[in-house]
Amino acid sequence: MPSAHILLVDDDALMRRSLAFNLEHAGYRVSTAANAEDALAMAGSDLPDLVLLDIGLPGMDGLDALRQYRASFQIPVIFLTARHREIDQVLGLELGADDYITKPFDLDVLLARIKAVLRRAQPAPAPNSAPLVVGDLAIDPNAHAVTLRGKPIDLAPREFDLLHALALDAGKVLSVEQLLARVWGAEYAGEPQVVYVHIRWLREKLEDDPQHPRRIVSVRGVGYRLESQGA
């Protein structure tokens, strides 16, 4: 089985050389670029399986580059960021990054995140699970389909997985830690932002009034609960 191809985009030459060496030592095929423009051109001729993308790039920055990747390619992206503000991390997730990691980072942590993102990017066999009905909301894990009042709802893979996890325990409160473990895996312990962002996306698609949710309810200090509506 060929090794995964990773495209590393960072304007720090020493960082590129060091990280590329370590990634290759871990068994990955690595390409590198110093700016987003070159990286986009390289991806067009040799499509990577995953992109490690620095936010603070010269010229086109990482956030703009992510928009271009999302418009042109269906490949996972992990942000590398030296910024410590939570808003940068959440913004990256909202734009479609699959993950982020803050510099300086532990190599083992990065390798675990890469492995997790690549694993999630692989098409999984359809689970042998019965459809779930929660009021006027129907979830079919085998078809990976959701309908609300009989109308199909388009959900991204992680949105679907999060909704399915809530529906399996409809009416019960699930903590952020439980949702992280069930949907994202142990590598994401202590990263609640990914849950907050995806809950907001689900509410925008499923709630009549996302600002006053009645279907995906917050229980302050505990977690979230999926409530039956309008059966």
VEXDREN-2710 file (C-alpha; in Angstrom, 1 decimal):
% VEXDREN-2710
k/r/px/py/pz
1/MET/0.0/0.0/0.0
2/PRO/1.6/3.4/-1.0
3/SER/2.3/5.8/1.8
4/ALA/0.2/8.9/2.2
5/HIS/1.4/12.0/0.4
6/ILE/1.6/15.1/2.6
7/LEU/2.0/18.6/1.3
8/LEU/3.7/20.9/3.9
9/VAL/3.3/24.6/3.4
10/ASP/5.4/26.9/5.6
11/ASP/7.6/29.9/4.9
12/ASP/10.1/28.9/7.6
13/ALA/12.8/27.0/5.7
14/LEU/14.3/25.3/8.8
15/MET/10.8/24.3/9.9
16/ARG/10.1/22.8/6.5
17/ARG/13.3/20.8/6.3
18/SER/13.0/19.5/9.9
19/LEU/9.3/18.6/9.7
20/ALA/9.6/17.0/6.3
21/PHE/12.5/14.9/7.5
22/ASN/10.4/13.7/10.5
23/LEU/7.4/13.0/8.4
24/GLU/9.4/11.0/5.9
25/HIS/11.0/9.1/8.8
26/ALA/7.4/8.3/9.9
27/GLY/6.7/6.8/6.5
28/TYR/5.0/9.6/4.6
29/ARG/5.8/10.9/1.2
30/VAL/6.3/14.7/1.6
31/SER/6.3/17.7/-0.7
32/THR/7.0/21.2/0.6
33/ALA/6.2/24.7/-0.5
34/ALA/7.2/28.1/1.0
35/ASN/4.0/29.9/0.0
36/ALA/0.4/29.2/-0.8
37/GLU/0.6/30.0/-4.5
38/ASP/3.3/27.4/-5.1
39/ALA/1.4/24.9/-3.0
40/LEU/-1.8/25.3/-4.9
41/ALA/0.1/24.7/-8.2
42/MET/1.8/21.7/-6.8
43/ALA/-1.5/20.2/-5.6
44/GLY/-2.9/20.5/-9.1
45/SER/-0.1/18.4/-10.6
46/ASP/0.5/16.0/-7.7
47/LEU/-2.6/15.8/-5.5
48/PRO/-1.7/15.2/-1.8
49/ASP/-3.7/13.1/0.6
50/LEU/-3.4/15.8/3.3
51/VAL/-2.1/19.4/3.5
52/LEU/-0.3/20.9/6.5
53/LEU/-0.9/24.6/6.1
54/ASP/0.7/27.5/8.0
55/ILE/-1.7/30.4/8.6
56/GLY/0.9/33.1/8.6
57/LEU/2.2/32.8/5.0
58/PRO/3.6/35.7/2.9
59/GLY/1.3/36.8/0.0
60/MET/-1.8/34.7/0.2
61/ASP/-2.2/33.7/3.8
62/GLY/-3.3/30.3/5.0
63/LEU/-7.0/31.3/5.5
64/ASP/-7.3/32.5/1.9
65/ALA/-5.4/29.4/0.7
66/LEU/-7.8/27.2/2.6
67/ARG/-10.7/28.8/0.6
68/GLN/-8.9/28.0/-2.6
69/TYR/-8.2/24.4/-1.6
70/ARG/-11.9/23.9/-0.7
71/ALA/-13.0/25.4/-4.0
72/SER/-10.6/23.2/-6.0
73/PHE/-9.8/20.0/-4.1
74/GLN/-11.4/17.6/-1.7
75/ILE/-8.5/16.9/0.5
76/PRO/-8.1/17.3/4.3
77/VAL/-6.2/20.3/5.7
78/ILE/-4.6/20.7/9.1
79/PHE/-3.6/24.3/10.1
80/LEU/-0.3/25.0/11.7
81/THR/-0.6/28.2/13.6
82/ALA/1.8/30.2/15.8
83/ARG/-1.2/32.3/16.9
84/HIS/-2.6/31.5/20.3
85/ARG/-5.9/33.3/20.0
86/GLU/-8.8/30.9/20.1
87/ILE/-10.6/32.9/17.4
88/ASP/-8.0/31.9/14.8
89/GLN/-8.5/28.3/15.6
90/VAL/-12.3/28.4/15.4
91/LEU/-12.1/30.5/12.2
92/GLY/-10.0/27.9/10.6
93/LEU/-12.6/25.2/11.5
94/GLU/-15.4/27.3/10.2
95/LEU/-13.6/27.8/6.9
96/GLY/-13.3/24.0/6.6
97/ALA/-10.0/23.0/8.1
98/ASP/-10.1/19.5/9.4
99/ASP/-7.9/20.3/12.4
100/TYR/-5.4/22.8/13.7
101/ILE/-2.3/22.5/15.9
102/THR/-0.5/25.4/17.6
103/LYS/3.3/25.9/17.3
104/PRO/5.5/24.9/18.9
105/PHE/4.0/21.4/18.8
106/ASP/5.1/18.0/20.0
107/LEU/5.9/15.8/17.0
108/ASP/4.1/12.8/18.4
109/VAL/0.9/14.9/18.9
110/LEU/1.1/16.1/15.2
111/LEU/1.7/12.5/14.0
112/ALA/-1.4/11.4/16.0
113/ARG/-3.5/14.2/14.5
114/ILE/-2.3/13.4/11.0
115/LYS/-3.2/9.8/11.4
116/ALA/-6.6/10.6/12.8
117/VAL/-7.4/13.0/10.0
118/LEU/-6.3/10.6/7.3
119/ARG/-8.3/7.9/8.9
120/ARG/-11.4/10.0/8.9
121/ALA/-10.8/11.0/5.3
122/GLN/-11.0/7.3/4.2
123/PRO/-14.5/6.2/3.1
124/ALA/-15.8/3.9/5.8
125/PRO/-18.1/0.9/5.2
126/ALA/-21.7/1.7/5.9
127/PRO/-22.5/0.8/9.5
128/ASN/-25.1/-1.9/10.0
129/SER/-27.4/0.4/12.0
130/ALA/-31.1/0.8/11.9
131/PRO/-32.5/4.3/11.0
132/LEU/-33.2/6.6/13.9
133/VAL/-36.3/8.7/14.2
134/VAL/-36.3/11.6/16.7
135/GLY/-39.6/13.4/16.2
136/ASP/-39.6/14.9/12.7
137/LEU/-35.9/14.1/12.3
138/ALA/-34.9/10.9/10.6
139/ILE/-31.3/9.6/10.4
140/ASP/-30.2/6.7/8.3
141/PRO/-26.6/5.6/9.1
142/ASN/-26.5/3.1/6.2
143/ALA/-27.4/5.7/3.6
144/HIS/-25.6/8.5/5.5
145/ALA/-28.8/10.5/5.0
146/VAL/-30.8/12.9/7.2
147/THR/-34.3/14.2/6.6
148/LEU/-36.2/16.9/8.5
149/ARG/-39.9/16.9/8.0
150/GLY/-39.3/14.7/5.0
151/LYS/-36.9/17.1/3.4
152/PRO/-33.3/16.0/2.8
153/ILE/-30.7/17.9/4.8
154/ASP/-27.1/18.1/3.5
155/LEU/-24.6/17.4/6.3
156/ALA/-20.8/17.2/6.2
157/PRO/-19.4/13.9/7.5
158/ARG/-18.5/15.2/10.9
159/GLU/-21.8/17.0/11.3
160/PHE/-23.6/13.7/10.5
161/ASP/-21.5/11.8/13.0
162/LEU/-22.2/14.3/15.7
163/LEU/-25.9/14.3/15.0
164/HIS/-25.9/10.5/15.0
165/ALA/-24.1/10.4/18.4
166/LEU/-26.7/12.7/19.9
167/ALA/-29.6/10.8/18.3
168/LEU/-28.3/7.5/19.7
169/ASP/-29.0/9.0/23.2
170/ALA/-31.8/11.3/22.3
171/GLY/-33.3/13.0/25.3
172/LYS/-30.1/12.4/27.3
173/VAL/-27.3/15.0/28.0
174/LEU/-23.9/14.1/26.5
175/SER/-20.9/16.1/27.7
176/VAL/-18.5/17.7/25.3
177/GLU/-15.9/15.2/26.4
178/GLN/-18.2/12.3/25.5
179/LEU/-18.9/13.8/22.1
180/LEU/-15.2/14.4/21.4
181/ALA/-14.4/10.8/22.3
182/ARG/-17.3/9.3/20.2
183/VAL/-17.1/11.5/17.1
184/TRP/-13.4/12.7/16.9
185/GLY/-11.5/10.2/18.9
186/ALA/-9.1/10.3/21.9
187/GLU/-6.6/12.5/20.0
188/TYR/-9.0/15.4/20.5
189/ALA/-9.4/15.3/24.2
190/GLY/-9.2/18.9/25.6
191/GLU/-10.2/20.5/22.2
192/PRO/-13.9/21.6/22.9
193/GLN/-13.8/24.2/20.1
194/VAL/-14.5/21.5/17.4
195/VAL/-17.7/20.5/19.2
196/TYR/-18.9/24.1/19.7
197/VAL/-18.3/24.9/16.0
198/HIS/-20.1/21.8/14.7
199/ILE/-23.0/22.2/17.1
200/ARG/-23.5/25.7/15.7
201/TRP/-23.4/24.4/12.1
202/LEU/-26.0/21.7/13.0
203/ARG/-28.3/24.3/14.6
204/GLU/-28.1/26.5/11.5
205/LYS/-29.3/23.5/9.4
206/LEU/-31.8/22.0/11.7
207/GLU/-33.3/24.7/14.0
208/ASP/-36.1/27.0/13.0
209/ASP/-34.4/29.7/15.0
210/PRO/-30.7/28.8/15.5
211/GLN/-30.3/31.7/18.0
212/HIS/-32.9/30.0/20.2
213/PRO/-32.4/26.3/19.7
214/ARG/-35.1/23.9/20.7
215/ARG/-33.9/20.7/19.0
216/ILE/-30.2/20.7/20.0
217/VAL/-30.4/22.1/23.6
218/SER/-27.4/23.3/25.7
219/VAL/-27.4/22.2/29.3
220/ARG/-25.2/24.8/31.0
221/GLY/-22.1/23.3/32.5
222/VAL/-23.0/19.8/31.3
223/GLY/-23.3/19.4/27.5
224/TYR/-25.9/19.0/24.8
225/ARG/-29.2/17.1/24.4
226/LEU/-31.1/16.2/21.3
227/GLU/-34.9/16.8/21.8
228/SER/-37.8/15.4/19.8
229/GLN/-39.7/18.1/17.8
230/GLY/-42.9/18.1/15.8
231/ALA/-43.4/14.4/15.1
END
